[in-house]
Amino acid sequence: MRYRSGSSVRGKTRVNEHARKRLKSLFHLGAMSAICVKGELQDYYRRKVAEGKNKIRTADAACT
């Protein structure tokens, strides 16, 4: 869940305090290890980063 105050649009979005942060970090670590191995996920990651996408979000999206 993304944090949005409703009236303010300044600053980065944050993870909501109700999110399962431990589970989210485990998914992120799994995604990072998956893009280190040659295959479809690594190709997808490199293609999206070459297009100018955010590296962290691309890594998370590659494994979801």
All heavy atoms as a GROMACS GRO file, in nm:
protein
  507
    1MET      N    1   0.084  -0.118   0.000
    1MET     CA    2   0.000   0.000   0.000
    1MET      C    3   0.088   0.124   0.000
    1MET      O    4   0.185   0.130   0.075
    1MET     CB    5  -0.089   0.001   0.124
    1MET     CG    6  -0.185  -0.115   0.126
    1MET     SD    7  -0.311  -0.111   0.252
    1MET     CE    8  -0.226  -0.081   0.400
    2ARG      N    9   0.056   0.216  -0.082
    2ARG     CA   10   0.132   0.340  -0.087
    2ARG      C   11   0.073   0.440   0.010
    2ARG      O   12  -0.046   0.445   0.032
    2ARG     CB   13   0.130   0.397  -0.227
    2ARG     CG   14   0.208   0.315  -0.325
    2ARG     CD   15   0.219   0.386  -0.454
    2ARG     NE   16   0.301   0.308  -0.545
    2ARG     CZ   17   0.320   0.337  -0.669
    2ARG    NH1   18   0.262   0.443  -0.720
    2ARG    NH2   19   0.394   0.263  -0.745
    3TYR      N   20   0.162   0.522   0.065
    3TYR     CA   21   0.119   0.627   0.156
    3TYR      C   22   0.088   0.753   0.077
    3TYR      O   23   0.169   0.798  -0.002
    3TYR     CB   24   0.229   0.657   0.258
    3TYR     CG   25   0.199   0.776   0.344
    3TYR    CD1   26   0.117   0.765   0.453
    3TYR    CD2   27   0.253   0.901   0.314
    3TYR    CE1   28   0.087   0.874   0.532
    3TYR    CE2   29   0.223   1.010   0.391
    3TYR     CZ   30   0.141   0.997   0.500
    3TYR     OH   31   0.112   1.106   0.577
    4ARG      N   32  -0.030   0.804   0.094
    4ARG     CA   33  -0.068   0.932   0.035
    4ARG      C   34  -0.152   1.006   0.138
    4ARG      O   35  -0.247   0.952   0.192
    4ARG     CB   36  -0.150   0.912  -0.092
    4ARG     CG   37  -0.070   0.850  -0.203
    4ARG     CD   38  -0.151   0.845  -0.329
    4ARG     NE   39  -0.076   0.776  -0.431
    4ARG     CZ   40  -0.125   0.744  -0.547
    4ARG    NH1   41  -0.250   0.771  -0.575
    4ARG    NH2   42  -0.052   0.682  -0.636
    5SER      N   43  -0.117   1.129   0.161
    5SER     CA   44  -0.189   1.206   0.262
    5SER      C   45  -0.321   1.259   0.209
    5SER      O   46  -0.409   1.294   0.286
    5SER     CB   47  -0.103   1.321   0.312
    5SER     OG   48  -0.086   1.416   0.208
    6GLY      N   49  -0.335   1.269   0.079
    6GLY     CA   50  -0.460   1.320   0.022
    6GLY      C   51  -0.448   1.464  -0.023
    6GLY      O   52  -0.502   1.502  -0.125
    7SER      N   53  -0.376   1.546   0.051
    7SER     CA   54  -0.365   1.686   0.013
    7SER      C   55  -0.225   1.724  -0.031
    7SER      O   56  -0.207   1.819  -0.106
    7SER     CB   57  -0.408   1.775   0.130
    7SER     OG   58  -0.321   1.755   0.239
    8SER      N   59  -0.126   1.651   0.012
    8SER     CA   60   0.011   1.685  -0.020
    8SER      C   61   0.063   1.592  -0.129
    8SER      O   62   0.040   1.472  -0.127
    8SER     CB   63   0.099   1.670   0.104
    8SER     OG   64   0.233   1.695   0.071
    9VAL      N   65   0.134   1.649  -0.223
    9VAL     CA   66   0.191   1.570  -0.331
    9VAL      C   67   0.344   1.578  -0.329
    9VAL      O   68   0.409   1.528  -0.419
    9VAL     CB   69   0.138   1.613  -0.469
    9VAL    CG1   70  -0.009   1.582  -0.481
    9VAL    CG2   71   0.164   1.760  -0.493
   10ARG      N   72   0.399   1.641  -0.229
   10ARG     CA   73   0.544   1.654  -0.220
   10ARG      C   74   0.605   1.532  -0.155
   10ARG      O   75   0.545   1.468  -0.069
   10ARG     CB   76   0.582   1.778  -0.140
   10ARG     CG   77   0.552   1.907  -0.214
   10ARG     CD   78   0.602   2.023  -0.136
   10ARG     NE   79   0.501   2.054  -0.032
   10ARG     CZ   80   0.521   2.134   0.068
   10ARG    NH1   81   0.636   2.194   0.083
   10ARG    NH2   82   0.427   2.157   0.156
   11GLY      N   83   0.729   1.500  -0.193
   11GLY     CA   84   0.803   1.391  -0.130
   11GLY      C   85   0.772   1.256  -0.194
   11GLY      O   86   0.680   1.240  -0.273
   12LYS      N   87   0.854   1.159  -0.158
   12LYS     CA   88   0.838   1.023  -0.210
   12LYS      C   89   0.723   0.953  -0.139
   12LYS      O   90   0.691   0.984  -0.025
   12LYS     CB   91   0.965   0.942  -0.187
   12LYS     CG   92   1.079   0.979  -0.277
   12LYS     CD   93   1.192   0.881  -0.256
   12LYS     CE   94   1.298   0.898  -0.360
   12LYS     NZ   95   1.404   0.799  -0.346
   13THR      N   96   0.667   0.854  -0.209
   13THR     CA   97   0.566   0.772  -0.144
   13THR      C   98   0.636   0.677  -0.049
   13THR      O   99   0.751   0.637  -0.070
   13THR     CB  100   0.485   0.691  -0.246
   13THR    OG1  101   0.574   0.612  -0.322
   13THR    CG2  102   0.406   0.782  -0.338
   14ARG      N  103   0.571   0.642   0.059
   14ARG     CA  104   0.629   0.554   0.160
   14ARG      C  105   0.542   0.431   0.174
   14ARG      O  106   0.424   0.432   0.137
   14ARG     CB  107   0.636   0.626   0.294
   14ARG     CG  108   0.724   0.748   0.292
   14ARG     CD  109   0.737   0.806   0.432
   14ARG     NE  110   0.608   0.833   0.493
   14ARG     CZ  111   0.568   0.951   0.535
   14ARG    NH1  112   0.646   1.054   0.523
   14ARG    NH2  113   0.452   0.966   0.592
   15VAL      N  114   0.600   0.327   0.232
   15VAL     CA  115   0.523   0.207   0.261
   15VAL      C  116   0.434   0.235   0.381
   15VAL      O  117   0.479   0.291   0.481
   15VAL     CB  118   0.617   0.089   0.290
   15VAL    CG1  119   0.538  -0.034   0.331
   15VAL    CG2  120   0.703   0.059   0.170
   16ASN      N  121   0.310   0.198   0.369
   16ASN     CA  122   0.214   0.219   0.476
   16ASN      C  123   0.258   0.139   0.599
   16ASN      O  124   0.312   0.030   0.588
   16ASN     CB  125   0.075   0.174   0.430
   16ASN     CG  126  -0.033   0.215   0.525
   16ASN    OD1  127  -0.030   0.179   0.642
   16ASN    ND2  128  -0.130   0.288   0.475
   17GLU      N  129   0.230   0.191   0.717
   17GLU     CA  130   0.272   0.123   0.840
   17GLU      C  131   0.199  -0.009   0.862
   17GLU      O  132   0.241  -0.090   0.943
   17GLU     CB  133   0.255   0.214   0.962
   17GLU     CG  134   0.113   0.252   0.994
   17GLU     CD  135   0.067   0.379   0.923
   17GLU    OE1  136   0.141   0.434   0.841
   17GLU    OE2  137  -0.046   0.420   0.950
   18HIS      N  138   0.090  -0.032   0.789
   18HIS     CA  139   0.015  -0.156   0.802
   18HIS      C  140   0.068  -0.266   0.710
   18HIS      O  141   0.021  -0.378   0.715
   18HIS     CB  142  -0.133  -0.133   0.774
   18HIS     CG  143  -0.196  -0.037   0.869
   18HIS    ND1  144  -0.214  -0.066   1.003
   18HIS    CD2  145  -0.239   0.090   0.852
   18HIS    CE1  146  -0.269   0.039   1.062
   18HIS    NE2  147  -0.285   0.135   0.973
   19ALA      N  148   0.162  -0.232   0.624
   19ALA     CA  149   0.216  -0.330   0.530
   19ALA      C  150   0.305  -0.431   0.604
   19ALA      O  151   0.360  -0.402   0.710
   19ALA     CB  152   0.297  -0.260   0.422
   20ARG      N  153   0.316  -0.548   0.548
   20ARG     CA  154   0.401  -0.651   0.605
   20ARG      C  155   0.543  -0.629   0.554
   20ARG      O  156   0.582  -0.682   0.450
   20ARG     CB  157   0.351  -0.788   0.566
   20ARG     CG  158   0.214  -0.816   0.625
   20ARG     CD  159   0.170  -0.954   0.588
   20ARG     NE  160   0.041  -0.981   0.648
   20ARG     CZ  161  -0.038  -1.077   0.608
   20ARG    NH1  162  -0.002  -1.154   0.509
   20ARG    NH2  163  -0.154  -1.096   0.668
   21LYS      N  164   0.619  -0.551   0.626
   21LYS     CA  165   0.751  -0.509   0.581
   21LYS      C  166   0.848  -0.626   0.571
   21LYS      O  167   0.931  -0.631   0.480
   21LYS     CB  168   0.806  -0.400   0.672
   21LYS     CG  169   0.725  -0.273   0.662
   21LYS     CD  170   0.776  -0.167   0.755
   21LYS     CE  171   0.684  -0.046   0.748
   21LYS     NZ  172   0.725   0.059   0.837
   22ARG      N  173   0.840  -0.721   0.661
   22ARG     CA  174   0.930  -0.836   0.657
   22ARG      C  175   0.903  -0.920   0.532
   22ARG      O  176   0.995  -0.961   0.462
   22ARG     CB  177   0.913  -0.921   0.783
   22ARG     CG  178   0.995  -1.046   0.787
   22ARG     CD  179   1.143  -1.015   0.802
   22ARG     NE  180   1.217  -1.139   0.808
   22ARG     CZ  181   1.338  -1.154   0.764
   22ARG    NH1  182   1.403  -1.051   0.714
   22ARG    NH2  183   1.399  -1.268   0.770
   23LEU      N  184   0.777  -0.943   0.501
   23LEU     CA  185   0.741  -1.020   0.382
   23LEU      C  186   0.782  -0.945   0.256
   23LEU      O  187   0.835  -1.005   0.162
   23LEU     CB  188   0.590  -1.046   0.381
   23LEU     CG  189   0.537  -1.134   0.270
   23LEU    CD1  190   0.601  -1.273   0.276
   23LEU    CD2  191   0.388  -1.146   0.280
   24LYS      N  192   0.763  -0.815   0.254
   24LYS     CA  193   0.802  -0.734   0.140
   24LYS      C  194   0.953  -0.740   0.119
   24LYS      O  195   0.999  -0.751   0.005
   24LYS     CB  196   0.757  -0.590   0.160
   24LYS     CG  197   0.786  -0.499   0.043
   24LYS     CD  198   0.731  -0.361   0.071
   24LYS     CE  199   0.771  -0.262  -0.034
   24LYS     NZ  200   0.714  -0.288  -0.164
   25SER      N  201   1.030  -0.737   0.226
   25SER     CA  202   1.176  -0.743   0.212
   25SER      C  203   1.220  -0.879   0.162
   25SER      O  204   1.315  -0.889   0.084
   25SER     CB  205   1.244  -0.710   0.345
   25SER     OG  206   1.224  -0.813   0.439
   26LEU      N  207   1.151  -0.986   0.202
   26LEU     CA  208   1.185  -1.120   0.152
   26LEU      C  209   1.156  -1.132   0.002
   26LEU      O  210   1.235  -1.191  -0.072
   26LEU     CB  211   1.110  -1.227   0.229
   26LEU     CG  212   1.154  -1.247   0.374
   26LEU    CD1  213   1.062  -1.348   0.444
   26LEU    CD2  214   1.298  -1.293   0.382
   27PHE      N  215   1.045  -1.076  -0.044
   27PHE     CA  216   1.015  -1.076  -0.187
   27PHE      C  217   1.120  -0.997  -0.264
   27PHE      O  218   1.162  -1.037  -0.373
   27PHE     CB  219   0.876  -1.018  -0.214
   27PHE     CG  220   0.765  -1.114  -0.192
   27PHE    CD1  221   0.658  -1.080  -0.111
   27PHE    CD2  222   0.765  -1.239  -0.252
   27PHE    CE1  223   0.554  -1.168  -0.091
   27PHE    CE2  224   0.662  -1.328  -0.232
   27PHE     CZ  225   0.556  -1.293  -0.151
   28HIS      N  226   1.162  -0.885  -0.207
   28HIS     CA  227   1.263  -0.802  -0.274
   28HIS      C  228   1.396  -0.877  -0.285
   28HIS      O  229   1.459  -0.875  -0.390
   28HIS     CB  230   1.281  -0.671  -0.198
   28HIS     CG  231   1.389  -0.586  -0.257
   28HIS    ND1  232   1.373  -0.518  -0.375
   28HIS    CD2  233   1.515  -0.560  -0.215
   28HIS    CE1  234   1.486  -0.453  -0.402
   28HIS    NE2  235   1.572  -0.477  -0.307
   29LEU      N  236   1.438  -0.944  -0.178
   29LEU     CA  237   1.562  -1.020  -0.182
   29LEU      C  238   1.554  -1.134  -0.283
   29LEU      O  239   1.652  -1.164  -0.353
   29LEU     CB  240   1.597  -1.074  -0.044
   29LEU     CG  241   1.639  -0.968   0.059
   29LEU    CD1  242   1.653  -1.031   0.196
   29LEU    CD2  243   1.767  -0.901   0.017
   30GLY      N  244   1.439  -1.198  -0.291
   30GLY     CA  245   1.419  -1.303  -0.391
   30GLY      C  246   1.429  -1.249  -0.533
   30GLY      O  247   1.487  -1.312  -0.622
   31ALA      N  248   1.371  -1.131  -0.554
   31ALA     CA  249   1.377  -1.069  -0.686
   31ALA      C  250   1.520  -1.031  -0.722
   31ALA      O  251   1.564  -1.052  -0.837
   31ALA     CB  252   1.288  -0.944  -0.689
   32MET      N  253   1.594  -0.979  -0.626
   32MET     CA  254   1.732  -0.941  -0.653
   32MET      C  255   1.818  -1.062  -0.687
   32MET      O  256   1.904  -1.055  -0.775
   32MET     CB  257   1.791  -0.865  -0.533
   32MET     CG  258   1.724  -0.732  -0.506
   32MET     SD  259   1.722  -0.620  -0.646
   32MET     CE  260   1.891  -0.569  -0.647
   33SER      N  261   1.796  -1.174  -0.620
   33SER     CA  262   1.875  -1.293  -0.651
   33SER      C  263   1.832  -1.353  -0.785
   33SER      O  264   1.914  -1.410  -0.856
   33SER     CB  265   1.864  -1.397  -0.539
   33SER     OG  266   1.732  -1.445  -0.530
   34ALA      N  267   1.703  -1.338  -0.821
   34ALA     CA  268   1.655  -1.393  -0.948
   34ALA      C  269   1.712  -1.319  -1.068
   34ALA      O  270   1.738  -1.380  -1.171
   34ALA     CB  271   1.503  -1.388  -0.952
   35ILE      N  272   1.736  -1.188  -1.054
   35ILE     CA  273   1.790  -1.115  -1.169
   35ILE      C  274   1.940  -1.131  -1.183
   35ILE      O  275   1.997  -1.091  -1.282
   35ILE     CB  276   1.753  -0.965  -1.164
   35ILE    CG1  277   1.813  -0.898  -1.043
   35ILE    CG2  278   1.604  -0.945  -1.171
   35ILE    CD1  279   1.799  -0.747  -1.044
   36CYS      N  280   2.004  -1.195  -1.085
   36CYS     CA  281   2.147  -1.222  -1.095
   36CYS      C  282   2.176  -1.350  -1.174
   36CYS      O  283   2.289  -1.376  -1.211
   36CYS     CB  284   2.209  -1.233  -0.956
   36CYS     SG  285   2.211  -1.076  -0.868
   37VAL      N  286   2.073  -1.430  -1.199
   37VAL     CA  287   2.088  -1.556  -1.271
   37VAL      C  288   2.045  -1.534  -1.415
   37VAL      O  289   1.942  -1.471  -1.441
   37VAL     CB  290   2.000  -1.666  -1.206
   37VAL    CG1  291   2.010  -1.796  -1.282
   37VAL    CG2  292   2.039  -1.685  -1.061
   38LYS      N  293   2.122  -1.586  -1.510
   38LYS     CA  294   2.086  -1.569  -1.651
   38LYS      C  295   1.953  -1.634  -1.680
   38LYS      O  296   1.925  -1.744  -1.634
   38LYS     CB  297   2.194  -1.631  -1.741
   38LYS     CG  298   2.321  -1.553  -1.745
   38LYS     CD  299   2.416  -1.608  -1.846
   38LYS     CE  300   2.543  -1.525  -1.850
   38LYS     NZ  301   2.636  -1.571  -1.951
   39GLY      N  302   1.871  -1.564  -1.756
   39GLY     CA  303   1.740  -1.617  -1.792
   39GLY      C  304   1.644  -1.506  -1.832
   39GLY      O  305   1.685  -1.392  -1.856
   40GLU      N  306   1.518  -1.540  -1.837
   40GLU     CA  307   1.415  -1.446  -1.880
   40GLU      C  308   1.404  -1.325  -1.787
   40GLU      O  309   1.385  -1.212  -1.832
   40GLU     CB  310   1.280  -1.514  -1.888
   40GLU     CG  311   1.268  -1.615  -1.999
   40GLU     CD  312   1.131  -1.678  -2.002
   40GLU    OE1  313   1.034  -1.615  -1.954
   40GLU    OE2  314   1.121  -1.791  -2.052
   41LEU      N  315   1.413  -1.348  -1.657
   41LEU     CA  316   1.398  -1.237  -1.562
   41LEU      C  317   1.512  -1.137  -1.574
   41LEU      O  318   1.491  -1.016  -1.566
   41LEU     CB  319   1.388  -1.291  -1.420
   41LEU     CG  320   1.261  -1.368  -1.388
   41LEU    CD1  321   1.265  -1.424  -1.247
   41LEU    CD2  322   1.139  -1.281  -1.406
   42GLN      N  323   1.632  -1.188  -1.594
   42GLN     CA  324   1.746  -1.098  -1.609
   42GLN      C  325   1.734  -1.018  -1.740
   42GLN      O  326   1.763  -0.898  -1.742
   42GLN     CB  327   1.878  -1.175  -1.608
   42GLN     CG  328   1.999  -1.085  -1.604
   42GLN     CD  329   2.128  -1.164  -1.604
   42GLN    OE1  330   2.148  -1.249  -1.691
   42GLN    NE2  331   2.214  -1.137  -1.508
   43ASP      N  332   1.688  -1.082  -1.846
   43ASP     CA  333   1.668  -1.012  -1.973
   43ASP      C  334   1.563  -0.903  -1.959
   43ASP      O  335   1.580  -0.792  -2.010
   43ASP     CB  336   1.627  -1.111  -2.082
   43ASP     CG  337   1.736  -1.214  -2.113
   43ASP    OD1  338   1.854  -1.187  -2.082
   43ASP    OD2  339   1.701  -1.320  -2.168
   44TYR      N  340   1.453  -0.936  -1.892
   44TYR     CA  341   1.347  -0.838  -1.869
   44TYR      C  342   1.399  -0.719  -1.789
   44TYR      O  343   1.375  -0.603  -1.824
   44TYR     CB  344   1.231  -0.905  -1.794
   44TYR     CG  345   1.122  -0.810  -1.751
   44TYR    CD1  346   1.024  -0.768  -1.840
   44TYR    CD2  347   1.118  -0.760  -1.620
   44TYR    CE1  348   0.925  -0.681  -1.802
   44TYR    CE2  349   1.019  -0.672  -1.581
   44TYR     CZ  350   0.923  -0.634  -1.672
   44TYR     OH  351   0.825  -0.546  -1.633
   45TYR      N  352   1.473  -0.748  -1.682
   45TYR     CA  353   1.528  -0.643  -1.596
   45TYR      C  354   1.620  -0.550  -1.676
   45TYR      O  355   1.607  -0.428  -1.670
   45TYR     CB  356   1.604  -0.706  -1.479
   45TYR     CG  357   1.678  -0.607  -1.394
   45TYR    CD1  358   1.611  -0.527  -1.303
   45TYR    CD2  359   1.816  -0.592  -1.405
   45TYR    CE1  360   1.680  -0.435  -1.224
   45TYR    CE2  361   1.885  -0.501  -1.328
   45TYR     CZ  362   1.817  -0.423  -1.238
   45TYR     OH  363   1.884  -0.332  -1.162
   46ARG      N  364   1.711  -0.608  -1.751
   46ARG     CA  365   1.807  -0.526  -1.828
   46ARG      C  366   1.737  -0.444  -1.935
   46ARG      O  367   1.774  -0.329  -1.960
   46ARG     CB  368   1.914  -0.615  -1.890
   46ARG     CG  369   2.011  -0.668  -1.787
   46ARG     CD  370   2.123  -0.742  -1.849
   46ARG     NE  371   2.218  -0.784  -1.746
   46ARG     CZ  372   2.319  -0.863  -1.769
   46ARG    NH1  373   2.342  -0.911  -1.889
   46ARG    NH2  374   2.400  -0.896  -1.670
   47ARG      N  375   1.635  -0.500  -1.998
   47ARG     CA  376   1.562  -0.428  -2.102
   47ARG      C  377   1.489  -0.307  -2.042
   47ARG      O  378   1.494  -0.197  -2.097
   47ARG     CB  379   1.462  -0.522  -2.170
   47ARG     CG  380   1.391  -0.458  -2.288
   47ARG     CD  381   1.304  -0.556  -2.365
   47ARG     NE  382   1.191  -0.603  -2.283
   47ARG     CZ  383   1.174  -0.727  -2.241
   47ARG    NH1  384   1.262  -0.821  -2.271
   47ARG    NH2  385   1.069  -0.760  -2.168
   48LYS      N  386   1.425  -0.324  -1.926
   48LYS     CA  387   1.351  -0.216  -1.863
   48LYS      C  388   1.444  -0.108  -1.809
   48LYS      O  389   1.413   0.012  -1.818
   48LYS     CB  390   1.262  -0.269  -1.751
   48LYS     CG  391   1.146  -0.350  -1.800
   48LYS     CD  392   1.055  -0.263  -1.886
   48LYS     CE  393   0.936  -0.340  -1.936
   48LYS     NZ  394   0.848  -0.258  -2.019
   49VAL      N  395   1.558  -0.147  -1.754
   49VAL     CA  396   1.654  -0.048  -1.705
   49VAL      C  397   1.711   0.032  -1.821
   49VAL      O  398   1.732   0.153  -1.811
   49VAL     CB  399   1.765  -0.117  -1.622
   49VAL    CG1  400   1.877  -0.021  -1.591
   49VAL    CG2  401   1.707  -0.172  -1.492
   50ALA      N  402   1.733  -0.035  -1.936
   50ALA     CA  403   1.782   0.035  -2.055
   50ALA      C  404   1.678   0.136  -2.105
   50ALA      O  405   1.715   0.238  -2.164
   50ALA     CB  406   1.815  -0.065  -2.164
   51GLU      N  407   1.550   0.108  -2.080
   51GLU     CA  408   1.444   0.202  -2.119
   51GLU      C  409   1.436   0.320  -2.024
   51GLU      O  410   1.361   0.414  -2.049
   51GLU     CB  411   1.309   0.130  -2.121
   51GLU     CG  412   1.295   0.028  -2.230
   51GLU     CD  413   1.164  -0.050  -2.220
   51GLU    OE1  414   1.080  -0.016  -2.134
   51GLU    OE2  415   1.147  -0.144  -2.299
   52GLY      N  416   1.507   0.314  -1.912
   52GLY     CA  417   1.508   0.426  -1.817
   52GLY      C  418   1.421   0.404  -1.695
   52GLY      O  419   1.395   0.499  -1.622
   53LYS      N  420   1.375   0.283  -1.673
   53LYS     CA  421   1.290   0.255  -1.558
   53LYS      C  422   1.373   0.248  -1.430
   53LYS      O  423   1.494   0.226  -1.432
   53LYS     CB  424   1.216   0.122  -1.576
   53LYS     CG  425   1.130   0.115  -1.698
   53LYS     CD  426   1.010   0.205  -1.685
   53LYS     CE  427   0.920   0.190  -1.807
   53LYS     NZ  428   0.805   0.274  -1.800
   54ASN      N  429   1.307   0.266  -1.316
   54ASN     CA  430   1.370   0.260  -1.185
   54ASN      C  431   1.418   0.117  -1.158
   54ASN      O  432   1.344   0.021  -1.177
   54ASN     CB  433   1.269   0.303  -1.078
   54ASN     CG  434   1.328   0.308  -0.941
   54ASN    OD1  435   1.368   0.205  -0.888
   54ASN    ND2  436   1.330   0.425  -0.882
   55LYS      N  437   1.542   0.103  -1.112
   55LYS     CA  438   1.601  -0.030  -1.093
   55LYS      C  439   1.531  -0.111  -0.985
   55LYS      O  440   1.504  -0.229  -1.002
   55LYS     CB  441   1.750  -0.018  -1.059
   55LYS     CG  442   1.834   0.029  -1.174
   55LYS     CD  443   1.980   0.034  -1.136
   55LYS     CE  444   2.063   0.078  -1.253
   55LYS     NZ  445   2.206   0.080  -1.221
   56ILE      N  446   1.501  -0.050  -0.872
   56ILE     CA  447   1.438  -0.122  -0.762
   56ILE      C  448   1.298  -0.168  -0.800
   56ILE      O  449   1.260  -0.283  -0.780
   56ILE     CB  450   1.432  -0.032  -0.636
   56ILE    CG1  451   1.571   0.010  -0.593
   56ILE    CG2  452   1.359  -0.104  -0.523
   56ILE    CD1  453   1.657  -0.101  -0.538
   57ARG      N  454   1.218  -0.079  -0.856
   57ARG     CA  455   1.082  -0.115  -0.895
   57ARG      C  456   1.081  -0.220  -1.004
   57ARG      O  457   0.996  -0.307  -1.009
   57ARG     CB  458   1.006   0.009  -0.939
   57ARG     CG  459   0.972   0.099  -0.825
   57ARG     CD  460   0.885   0.212  -0.869
   57ARG     NE  461   0.856   0.300  -0.757
   57ARG     CZ  462   0.783   0.408  -0.767
   57ARG    NH1  463   0.734   0.444  -0.884
   57ARG    NH2  464   0.761   0.482  -0.661
   58THR      N  465   1.177  -0.209  -1.097
   58THR     CA  466   1.185  -0.308  -1.205
   58THR      C  467   1.220  -0.445  -1.150
   58THR      O  468   1.164  -0.545  -1.194
   58THR     CB  469   1.288  -0.264  -1.310
   58THR    OG1  470   1.254  -0.136  -1.358
   58THR    CG2  471   1.293  -0.360  -1.425
   59ALA      N  472   1.311  -0.451  -1.054
   59ALA     CA  473   1.348  -0.580  -0.995
   59ALA      C  474   1.229  -0.642  -0.923
   59ALA      O  475   1.204  -0.762  -0.935
   59ALA     CB  476   1.464  -0.562  -0.897
   60ASP      N  477   1.153  -0.562  -0.851
   60ASP     CA  478   1.035  -0.613  -0.782
   60ASP      C  479   0.927  -0.657  -0.880
   60ASP      O  480   0.861  -0.758  -0.860
   60ASP     CB  481   0.979  -0.509  -0.685
   60ASP     CG  482   1.070  -0.487  -0.565
   60ASP    OD1  483   1.154  -0.575  -0.538
   60ASP    OD2  484   1.055  -0.383  -0.499
   61ALA      N  485   0.912  -0.582  -0.989
   61ALA     CA  486   0.810  -0.617  -1.088
   61ALA      C  487   0.847  -0.742  -1.168
   61ALA      O  488   0.761  -0.813  -1.216
   61ALA     CB  489   0.789  -0.500  -1.184
   62ALA      N  490   0.974  -0.770  -1.179
   62ALA     CA  491   1.020  -0.886  -1.256
   62ALA      C  492   0.974  -1.016  -1.192
   62ALA      O  493   0.953  -1.114  -1.263
   62ALA     CB  494   1.172  -0.885  -1.268
   63CYS      N  495   0.955  -1.018  -1.064
   63CYS     CA  496   0.921  -1.142  -0.995
   63CYS      C  497   0.779  -1.144  -0.941
   63CYS      O  498   0.745  -1.229  -0.860
   63CYS     CB  499   1.019  -1.165  -0.882
   63CYS     SG  500   1.185  -1.197  -0.945
   64THR      N  501   0.696  -1.051  -0.985
   64THR     CA  502   0.556  -1.054  -0.939
   64THR      C  503   0.464  -1.085  -1.051
   64THR      O  504   0.496  -1.089  -1.162
   64THR     CB  505   0.515  -0.920  -0.876
   64THR    OG1  506   0.534  -0.816  -0.970
   64THR    CG2  507   0.592  -0.894  -0.749
   0.00000   0.00000   0.00000
